[in-house]
Protein backbone atom coordinates (compact mmCIF):
# COMPACT_ATOMS: atom_id res chain seq x y z
CA UNK A 1 0.00 0.00 0.00
CA UNK A 2 1.33 3.41 -0.92
CA UNK A 3 1.96 5.83 1.93
CA UNK A 4 1.16 9.41 0.95
CA UNK A 5 3.17 11.72 3.09
CA UNK A 6 1.05 14.58 4.42
CA UNK A 7 3.78 17.16 4.12
CA UNK A 8 4.77 16.49 0.55
CA UNK A 9 1.80 14.86 -1.04
CA UNK A 10 1.51 17.44 -3.76
CA UNK A 11 5.01 18.22 -4.92
CA UNK A 12 4.77 19.42 -8.52
CA UNK A 13 4.84 17.41 -11.70
CA UNK A 14 8.35 18.61 -12.52
CA UNK A 15 9.72 15.61 -10.68
CA UNK A 16 12.97 15.50 -12.62
CA UNK A 17 14.26 17.93 -9.98
CA UNK A 18 14.44 17.32 -6.26
CA UNK A 19 12.31 19.35 -3.85
CA UNK A 20 13.75 20.58 -0.55
CA UNK A 21 11.94 21.51 2.65
CA UNK A 22 12.52 25.18 3.42
CA UNK A 23 13.00 25.00 7.20
CA UNK A 24 12.92 28.78 7.69
CA UNK A 25 9.42 28.97 6.19
CA UNK A 26 8.12 25.79 7.83
CA UNK A 27 6.58 25.27 11.25
CA UNK A 28 5.49 22.32 13.38
CA UNK A 29 3.96 22.80 16.82
CA UNK A 30 2.04 20.83 19.43
CA UNK A 31 0.01 21.61 22.54
CA UNK A 32 0.49 19.99 25.93
CA UNK A 33 -2.15 20.13 28.65
CA UNK A 34 -1.31 19.90 32.33
CA UNK A 35 -3.60 19.65 35.37
CA UNK A 36 -6.65 19.62 33.04
CA UNK A 37 -6.58 23.43 32.77
CA UNK A 38 -3.30 24.72 31.39
CA UNK A 39 -2.50 24.41 27.69
CA UNK A 40 0.96 25.33 26.41
CA UNK A 41 2.20 25.57 22.82
CA UNK A 42 5.59 24.08 21.91
CA UNK A 43 7.45 23.88 18.61
CA UNK A 44 10.37 22.23 16.86
CA UNK A 45 12.74 24.69 15.20
CA UNK A 46 14.67 22.32 12.92
CA UNK A 47 12.84 20.42 10.18
CA UNK A 48 14.67 18.90 7.21
CA UNK A 49 13.62 16.82 4.25
CA UNK A 50 12.53 16.71 0.68
CA UNK A 51 11.22 14.69 -2.19
CA UNK A 52 13.35 12.80 -4.69
CA UNK A 53 12.72 12.82 -8.42
CA UNK A 54 11.11 9.38 -7.95
CA UNK A 55 8.56 10.74 -5.46
CA UNK A 56 10.19 9.31 -2.33
CA UNK A 57 9.47 11.78 0.47
CA UNK A 58 10.97 12.18 3.92
CA UNK A 59 10.78 14.85 6.59
CA UNK A 60 12.83 14.69 9.78
CA UNK A 61 12.03 16.58 12.97
CA UNK A 62 15.12 17.29 15.08
CA UNK A 63 13.77 16.53 18.55
CA UNK A 64 16.67 18.41 20.17
CA UNK A 65 15.33 21.59 18.52
CA UNK A 66 12.30 21.58 20.85
CA UNK A 67 11.36 25.05 22.08
CA UNK A 68 8.80 25.33 24.90
CA UNK A 69 9.77 28.93 25.78
CA UNK A 70 11.11 27.67 29.14
CA UNK A 71 14.75 26.45 29.04
CA UNK A 72 14.51 23.99 31.96
CA UNK A 73 11.37 22.45 30.44
CA UNK A 74 13.16 22.16 27.09
CA UNK A 75 15.93 20.13 28.73
CA UNK A 76 13.55 17.95 30.75
CA UNK A 77 11.37 17.12 27.75
CA UNK A 78 14.40 16.36 25.57
CA UNK A 79 15.97 14.02 28.13
CA UNK A 80 12.98 12.50 29.96
CA UNK A 81 10.29 12.40 27.26
CA UNK A 82 11.91 12.28 23.84
CA UNK A 83 15.22 10.74 25.03
CA UNK A 84 17.10 12.57 22.29
CA UNK A 85 20.36 10.74 23.04
CA UNK A 86 18.68 7.54 21.81
CA UNK A 87 15.98 8.95 19.49
CA UNK A 88 17.33 12.11 17.87
CA UNK A 89 14.61 12.53 15.25
CA UNK A 90 11.02 11.79 14.39
CA UNK A 91 10.50 10.93 10.72
CA UNK A 92 7.59 10.98 8.29
CA UNK A 93 7.92 9.05 5.02
CA UNK A 94 5.83 8.36 1.95
CA UNK A 95 5.70 7.67 -1.74
CA UNK A 96 4.23 10.82 -3.29
CA UNK A 97 1.72 10.57 -6.15
CA UNK A 98 3.05 13.69 -7.85
CA UNK A 99 0.76 13.39 -10.88
CA UNK A 100 -2.32 13.78 -8.65
CA UNK A 101 -1.44 17.45 -8.06
CA UNK A 102 0.41 18.36 -11.25
CA UNK A 103 -2.37 20.50 -12.73
CA UNK A 104 -2.71 22.96 -9.87
CA UNK A 105 -2.08 26.51 -11.12
CA UNK A 106 -0.09 29.03 -9.08
CA UNK A 107 -2.18 30.25 -6.10
CA UNK A 108 -4.54 27.30 -6.51
CA UNK A 109 -5.13 24.94 -3.58
CA UNK A 110 -6.71 21.60 -2.79
CA UNK A 111 -7.79 19.96 0.46
CA UNK A 112 -7.10 16.26 0.95
CA UNK A 113 -7.10 13.59 3.61
CA UNK A 114 -3.84 11.73 3.24
CA UNK A 115 -1.98 8.70 4.54
CA UNK A 116 1.52 8.88 5.99
CA UNK A 117 3.94 6.82 8.02
CA UNK A 118 5.22 8.56 11.16
CA UNK A 119 8.13 7.21 13.22
CA UNK A 120 8.65 8.56 16.76
CA UNK A 121 10.57 7.01 19.65
CA UNK A 122 11.16 3.82 17.66
CA UNK A 123 7.48 3.22 16.84
CA UNK A 124 6.00 3.65 13.36
CA UNK A 125 2.34 4.57 12.94
CA UNK A 126 0.07 5.31 9.99
CA UNK A 127 -1.82 8.57 10.44
CA UNK A 128 -4.26 10.47 8.23
CA UNK A 129 -4.22 14.28 8.52
CA UNK A 130 -6.37 16.72 6.56
CA UNK A 131 -4.16 19.17 4.69
CA UNK A 132 -4.44 22.16 2.40
CA UNK A 133 -1.93 22.19 -0.42
CA UNK A 134 -1.18 25.50 -2.12
CA UNK A 135 0.92 25.86 -5.23
CA UNK A 136 2.51 29.22 -4.46
CA UNK A 137 4.32 29.43 -7.81
CA UNK A 138 6.25 27.18 -10.22
CA UNK A 139 8.97 26.51 -7.64
CA UNK A 140 7.24 26.72 -4.23
CA UNK A 141 4.52 24.63 -2.57
CA UNK A 142 2.95 25.16 0.87
CA UNK A 143 1.32 22.28 2.77
CA UNK A 144 -0.55 22.92 6.01
CA UNK A 145 -2.85 21.13 8.40
CA UNK A 146 -6.46 22.28 8.35
CA UNK A 147 -7.33 20.19 11.40
CA UNK A 148 -5.04 19.33 14.29
CA UNK A 149 -3.39 15.95 13.94
CA UNK A 150 -3.91 14.15 17.27
CA UNK A 151 -1.21 11.79 18.55
CA UNK A 152 -1.41 9.60 21.64
CA UNK A 153 1.88 9.40 23.57
CA UNK A 154 1.11 5.80 24.58
CA UNK A 155 1.28 4.71 20.93
CA UNK A 156 4.92 5.83 20.81
CA UNK A 157 6.04 4.46 24.19
CA UNK A 158 6.23 7.92 25.76
CA UNK A 159 4.13 7.29 28.90
CA UNK A 160 7.14 6.70 31.18
CA UNK A 161 8.57 10.01 30.03
CA UNK A 162 5.27 11.79 30.66
CA UNK A 163 5.12 10.30 34.15
CA UNK A 164 8.72 11.39 34.84
CA UNK A 165 7.88 14.95 33.70
CA UNK A 166 4.71 14.98 35.81
CA UNK A 167 6.59 13.85 38.92
CA UNK A 168 9.55 16.22 38.55
CA UNK A 169 7.23 19.21 37.98
CA UNK A 170 4.87 18.20 40.81
CA UNK A 171 1.83 18.12 38.55
CA UNK A 172 -1.42 16.23 39.04
CA UNK A 173 -1.58 15.22 35.37
CA UNK A 174 -0.11 15.71 31.91
CA UNK A 175 -2.56 14.70 29.21
CA UNK A 176 -1.01 12.04 26.92
CA UNK A 177 -2.97 13.08 23.82
CA UNK A 178 -1.56 16.08 21.96
CA UNK A 179 -2.81 18.07 18.96
CA UNK A 180 -0.20 18.92 16.32
CA UNK A 181 -0.35 21.57 13.59
CA UNK A 182 2.06 22.28 10.77
CA UNK A 183 2.79 24.47 7.79
CA UNK A 184 5.57 23.36 5.47
CA UNK A 185 7.13 24.93 2.41
CA UNK A 186 8.95 23.00 -0.32
CA UNK A 187 11.14 24.62 -2.96
CA UNK A 188 12.56 23.29 -6.21
CA UNK A 189 16.24 22.47 -5.70
DRENGU-478532 format. One record per residue (C-alpha): residue in one letter; residue number from 1; x, z, y; chain. Coordinates in steps of 0.5 Angstrom, whole numbers. Layout:
<pts>
a|NUM|X|Z|Y|A $
...
</pts>
This chain:
<pts>
x|1|0|0|0|A $
x|2|3|-2|7|A $
x|3|4|4|12|A $
x|4|2|2|19|A $
x|5|6|6|23|A $
x|6|2|9|29|A $
x|7|8|8|34|A $
x|8|10|1|33|A $
x|9|4|-2|30|A $
x|10|3|-8|35|A $
x|11|10|-10|36|A $
x|12|10|-17|39|A $
x|13|10|-23|35|A $
x|14|17|-25|37|A $
x|15|19|-21|31|A $
x|16|26|-25|31|A $
x|17|29|-20|36|A $
x|18|29|-13|35|A $
x|19|25|-8|39|A $
x|20|27|-1|41|A $
x|21|24|5|43|A $
x|22|25|7|50|A $
x|23|26|14|50|A $
x|24|26|15|58|A $
x|25|19|12|58|A $
x|26|16|16|52|A $
x|27|13|22|51|A $
x|28|11|27|45|A $
x|29|8|34|46|A $
x|30|4|39|42|A $
x|31|0|45|43|A $
x|32|1|52|40|A $
x|33|-4|57|40|A $
x|34|-3|65|40|A $
x|35|-7|71|39|A $
x|36|-13|66|39|A $
x|37|-13|66|47|A $
x|38|-7|63|49|A $
x|39|-5|55|49|A $
x|40|2|53|51|A $
x|41|4|46|51|A $
x|42|11|44|48|A $
x|43|15|37|48|A $
x|44|21|34|44|A $
x|45|25|30|49|A $
x|46|29|26|45|A $
x|47|26|20|41|A $
x|48|29|14|38|A $
x|49|27|8|34|A $
x|50|25|1|33|A $
x|51|22|-4|29|A $
x|52|27|-9|26|A $
x|53|25|-17|26|A $
x|54|22|-16|19|A $
x|55|17|-11|21|A $
x|56|20|-5|19|A $
x|57|19|1|24|A $
x|58|22|8|24|A $
x|59|22|13|30|A $
x|60|26|20|29|A $
x|61|24|26|33|A $
x|62|30|30|35|A $
x|63|28|37|33|A $
x|64|33|40|37|A $
x|65|31|37|43|A $
x|66|25|42|43|A $
x|67|23|44|50|A $
x|68|18|50|51|A $
x|69|20|52|58|A $
x|70|22|58|55|A $
x|71|29|58|53|A $
x|72|29|64|48|A $
x|73|23|61|45|A $
x|74|26|54|44|A $
x|75|32|57|40|A $
x|76|27|61|36|A $
x|77|23|56|34|A $
x|78|29|51|33|A $
x|79|32|56|28|A $
x|80|26|60|25|A $
x|81|21|55|25|A $
x|82|24|48|25|A $
x|83|30|50|21|A $
x|84|34|45|25|A $
x|85|41|46|21|A $
x|86|37|44|15|A $
x|87|32|39|18|A $
x|88|35|36|24|A $
x|89|29|31|25|A $
x|90|22|29|24|A $
x|91|21|21|22|A $
x|92|15|17|22|A $
x|93|16|10|18|A $
x|94|12|4|17|A $
x|95|11|-3|15|A $
x|96|8|-7|22|A $
x|97|3|-12|21|A $
x|98|6|-16|27|A $
x|99|2|-22|27|A $
x|100|-5|-17|28|A $
x|101|-3|-16|35|A $
x|102|1|-22|37|A $
x|103|-5|-25|41|A $
x|104|-5|-20|46|A $
x|105|-4|-22|53|A $
x|106|0|-18|58|A $
x|107|-4|-12|61|A $
x|108|-9|-13|55|A $
x|109|-10|-7|50|A $
x|110|-13|-6|43|A $
x|111|-16|1|40|A $
x|112|-14|2|33|A $
x|113|-14|7|27|A $
x|114|-8|6|23|A $
x|115|-4|9|17|A $
x|116|3|12|18|A $
x|117|8|16|14|A $
x|118|10|22|17|A $
x|119|16|26|14|A $
x|120|17|34|17|A $
x|121|21|39|14|A $
x|122|22|35|8|A $
x|123|15|34|6|A $
x|124|12|27|7|A $
x|125|5|26|9|A $
x|126|0|20|11|A $
x|127|-4|21|17|A $
x|128|-9|16|21|A $
x|129|-8|17|29|A $
x|130|-13|13|33|A $
x|131|-8|9|38|A $
x|132|-9|5|44|A $
x|133|-4|-1|44|A $
x|134|-2|-4|51|A $
x|135|2|-10|52|A $
x|136|5|-9|58|A $
x|137|9|-16|59|A $
x|138|12|-20|54|A $
x|139|18|-15|53|A $
x|140|14|-8|53|A $
x|141|9|-5|49|A $
x|142|6|2|50|A $
x|143|3|6|45|A $
x|144|-1|12|46|A $
x|145|-6|17|42|A $
x|146|-13|17|45|A $
x|147|-15|23|40|A $
x|148|-10|29|39|A $
x|149|-7|28|32|A $
x|150|-8|35|28|A $
x|151|-2|37|24|A $
x|152|-3|43|19|A $
x|153|4|47|19|A $
x|154|2|49|12|A $
x|155|3|42|9|A $
x|156|10|42|12|A $
x|157|12|48|9|A $
x|158|12|52|16|A $
x|159|8|58|15|A $
x|160|14|62|13|A $
x|161|17|60|20|A $
x|162|11|61|24|A $
x|163|10|68|21|A $
x|164|17|70|23|A $
x|165|16|67|30|A $
x|166|9|72|30|A $
x|167|13|78|28|A $
x|168|19|77|32|A $
x|169|14|76|38|A $
x|170|10|82|36|A $
x|171|4|77|36|A $
x|172|-3|78|32|A $
x|173|-3|71|30|A $
x|174|0|64|31|A $
x|175|-5|58|29|A $
x|176|-2|54|24|A $
x|177|-6|48|26|A $
x|178|-3|44|32|A $
x|179|-6|38|36|A $
x|180|0|33|38|A $
x|181|-1|27|43|A $
x|182|4|22|45|A $
x|183|6|16|49|A $
x|184|11|11|47|A $
x|185|14|5|50|A $
x|186|18|-1|46|A $
x|187|22|-6|49|A $
x|188|25|-12|47|A $
x|189|32|-11|45|A $
</pts>
